[in-house]
């Protein structure tokens, strides 16, 4: 531990850190991806982790969890997912944290460290820019997988929440509820069922699953479930699974993160029903917010701009359908502040930026990039 005036900082390299997890779980809208149990899960994909922690009077006030990975021929990289974490920290503490992220980058000989800034930190981009961070080069991994989301305020009563839905969404939910679809919470034994539903969904969409290895889901469950930081909901009819969702219940925000549907029983409106039931469940458990986790930003902006802006090209985007579906739930569209990176070497910054801009069409470079993305495939 080192000291800076009345503040102290430390670098924690423990695989898990209950004190850190307890601290961040008390921050409104904090993301589970900053927890040490998430970092432990990520070891399956080759990531290591460390935490820059700033304390005032021996109490944590801010910090950041940094995932690191080494790519052959390219070196080591750092990645701060949906962070950092700030609670009751003054400017001096935040600046000290940013300085120590830079020092960590240099001491560990990282090519660069990327910060995917959490949506509740609107003022942080200016602070990072003042500390030699700059917008992350386009197309250079790691690219932020989530740049916008939809939030529902669960402090409202359920009638008010539903009144904020588009009329068609309310009609679909009420119609689906009449069919008596059964919704139950799942256990570790249901992970194979969830994985199968995810696989079926991806095959219909002609996309690849975000979690292609079921062992990652088992590890995730084993790390989060003991603290009640994850829950699974399964919709069934006549004991046949129709769809399922896995959500993170970390902090004050319920995040509906992983979802799969068999494609059958379309008339049951299972998606509408399970989403409404999980909204009700999250409110009953005392969560303040319900996060739909991901919108396609280009599609979302076009939808917000009006029908004339929703072109056929927009409709053909892979996540247009899910974005349109989620936005029918009303709520607040949240755009993330941005992604910023610190490069210790200005020369390497120019080289990486040049590679991202001009070399990505090269066949060899494409193979290398695919390798990097496979390594990072479990980061969201």
N, C-alpha and C positions, 0 to 999 in steps of 0.2 A: 504494500500500500504506500502511495506517495501523497504529498500534501501540497496544496496550492492555496495560500492565505487561510481562510477559515474552512475551505472545502478540502475533501480528500477524494482520491480516486484509486481504483484497483482494477486489475485485469484478472478475471476469473476464468480459468480453463477447466474447471470441473465439468464432467459430462452432464450432470444435473445440478441445479442450485435451487432448493426450496425457498430460500429467502428471496431470491430474484423473482421466482414465479409468484410468490405471495405479493410482492411489491407491484408487479405489473397487472396482476388480476384486479387490483383496486383502482386502476386507471380507466376512466370511461372510454369505451370504444376501442380499447387496446386489442390487438390481434394475437391469437394463439401462436402465430409463427414467430413471435418474439420470446416464447417460453422455452425454458431449457428442456422440457420434455419433448417439444417439437424438434429441437436440435438433436436430441438423442435418437429420435426416430429417423432423422436425416442421415445418420451414420450409415444406414443401409444403402444409401446412394453415394457414399464416398465423401460426404461432407464432414468437416470438423467444425468446432465452434469455440468461441470465447466471448466474454462479455466485458465491455467497458462500463464500469459502475462508478457513479459519482455520489458521494455522501456528504451531508451537512449535519454536523453534530451526531455522527454515527448513524444517520438515517438516510436511506437511499432516496434521492430526489430525481435522478434521471440516469439514463444509461442506454446501451444498445448492445444487442446480441449480433455478433458477426459470424456468419458461416463462411468457411474457407474451403477451397477445393484446388487441387493441382491438376492441370491439364498438360499431358505430354507435349513437349516442344514449345508450349506457351507460358508455362510457369504457374504461379499461384494467384488466386483472385479472392477478393472478399465481397460478401453480399449481406446487406442488412435488409431483411424482409419486413415491409410494412412497419417501420420504426422511424426513429428511435422511440424510447419510452420516457415521457416527461410528466412529472407530477410534483407540483409545488416547488418547482425549480426556478430560480431567478436567472437572468441573462448570463451572469458570471458562471453559474453551474453548467448551463447549456453550452456556452462557449468552451469551457474546459472539456466537456464531453467530446465536442467536435474536434478539439485539438488532440485529444487522446486517441480518437479514431484515426486521425492522420498519423500519429506516432506509431500506432499499432500497425498501420499499413506499411510504414517504412521499416520498422524493426523486424517485421515478419517477411520482408522482401516480396510484398504483394505487388503485382503489376498495377492494380488499381482496386479501390473499394467502391462499390456501388450502394447507394442508399435509395431504396424504394420508399419514399416518404409517406407515412400514414396519413389518411385523409383528415384526421383531427389536428394536424400540425400545419396549418395554413401559413404561419409566419416563418417556418423553418427554412424554406428555400433561400430567403435573403441572408439568413445567418450562415448557411453553408456556402453561399457564393462569396460572402465576405471572408470566408476561411479557405478559399482556393478550390472549392468544389465547383463543378460546372455541369450543365445539362448533359446527361449521358448520351454519347453518340448514337444516332439512329442506327438500328439493325445490329448493333454490337451486343452480343449476349453479356450479362443476363438482361433480357428485355422484360419489363414489368408485365406480368400476365393479366393483372387487373388494373385498369386505369379509371374505372368508374363503377359505381354500384348503386343499389336502391335500398334506402332505409325506411322502415316503418317505426313510428313513435308508439311504443307499447304502453306509455303512460296514459294514453287515451282509453276510454271504455271501448268494448268490442263493437258496439253499434256504430260509434264514431269511426272506428278503424274501417269497418266494412263500408260505411257511407263514402269513404274516400276512394273506394275501388270504382273502376269504370263499370257502367251498368251491365255490360256483357259478362264481366268477370263475376259480379254478384249473382247474375242469373245462372251461370255455369256452376257456381258453388252450391246454390240452393237446389238446383236440379240434381247434382251429384249426391248431396246429402240424403235425398229421398231414396236412393238405392241401398242405403244401409251398408255401405262399404265399411269394413272393419279396419280400424287403425290400432296397431299395437306397437309398443316399444320393443326393440330388438336387443339381442345379446351378442356376445362374441360368436356364439354358434350360428348366427345369421349372416356373418361376414361373407361366407361363400355365396349365399343367396343374393346379397347386395352386389357382389362382384359380378355375378352372372347377369343381373339386370343392367348394370353399367355396360357390360360387354354387348348386350343386345341393343342398347341405346346407341352406342358408338357405331355398331355395324349398320344400323338404319341410317345414321347421319353420314356414314363413310368417313368417320374421324377415328383417331386413336384415343384410347382411354388415358386420362391424366395419371392414373395409378395403374400401370400395366402389370404390376406384380402384386399378387394378393398378399404376399408376405409383408408388404409395406402397410396394408390395412390392418393386418393382425398386430404388427408392432405399434402402429398408431393407437389402436384400441387399448393395448396393454399399457401404454404410457399415459393415456389421458383418462381412461375409465376409472382408475382408483380414486381420482380426485373429482369424479363426476363432471369432467370437462368435455364429454362427448356423449351424444345420444343418437340412437337410430330409431326411425319410425318406419313401419312397414304397413302398406295398405293391402288388404286381402279380400277376396270374395269367394265364398264357399271353400275357404282354407287354401285358395290358390293365390300366391303373391302376384300383385299387379305392378306395384312400384314401391320404391324404398328411398329414403334419404338419410344421410349421415350428417349431423350438424355439430358444430363446436359450441360448447356452452361455457366459454371462458370469459370471465369478467361480467360486465353488465349487458353484453351483446350476444344474441343468439344468431349464429352464422349458419345458414342453410347451404352447405358446401358441396356435398357429393350426392348425386341423384341418378337413379336408373329406373327405366320403365320397360316392361315386357313388350309393349306395343299392342297388347290385347285389351279387350273390354273398353274400347274407346267411349262407348255410351255412358260409362260410369263417371266420366270426368274426374278420374282418379287424381290427376295432377292438381287440379283446383282444390279437391277435397283435402288431400294430404297437406298442401300448403296452408290452407285455412286452419286445419287441425293443429299443425305445428305452430302457427301464429297464436292460437288459443293456448296451447301448451306452454309456449314461451312466456306469454303474459301471466298465466296462472303461477308460473315458477318465479315471477318477479323480475324478469329481464326488462330493461328499459328500451332496448332497440331490437329490431328484427332485420338482419342484413341478408339480402338476396345474393350477396357476395360478388357477382360478376355481371356487368353489362358490356356489350360491345359499344365502345364509346362513339364510333362513327355512326352506327345505327341509332344510338340513343339521341345524338345531337340532331340527326335527320328527323326522327320522330317528334322531337320537341319543336323543331322548326315548322312542322305541319306537313300535311299529305303531299304537297307539291315537291317536297324535298326528299320524299321516300321513293327513289327511283328503282327501276328494276335491278340495277347494279347493287343498290343497297340491300334489296330483298334477297339477293343471291349470296350475301355474306354468310359465312358458316354459323354465326351466332345471332343473326338478325331475328330468327324465330323466337329464340329463348329471351332475347332482349325485349321484343314486342310483348311477349307473354308476361314478363315480370313487370313491365311498366304499366300494365293494366291494373296493377294492385295499388296505384296511387303512390303515396309516400314521397320521399325527397330523393331526387337524383343527386348523387355526390360524385364530383370529379376529383381525382387525386391531385395533389400539388405538383407531382412530377418526380422524375428519377434523376439523381445527381451522382456524380462520381468524382473521386479524388485520385489523380495520377501523380505519384511522387516525381516522375520524370516527364517533363514537357515533351521531350523527344518521343517517348513511348506513347504519350497521349496522341501526338500527331500521327504516329505510325498506326496505332489501333484505329483512329478515326479514318485514316486513309483506307485501311483494309476494309472497314465496315462500309465505306462509301463506294469503293471502286473494285474490290476484289471478290465480293461475295458471289458473283456470277461464275467465278472460276470453279471447275469441277472438284479439284483437290480441296480448295477452301471450303466448298459446300460440305464435303465429307467431314472435314474437321469440325465445322460448325454444328453439324448433326451430332457428332460425338459429344461436343460440349453440351448441347441441348439435352441429349440423353442423360448425361450426368446430372443435369439440372432439372430433369423431368418431374421430380417429386417436390419441387419448391412451392407449389401452390395446391 
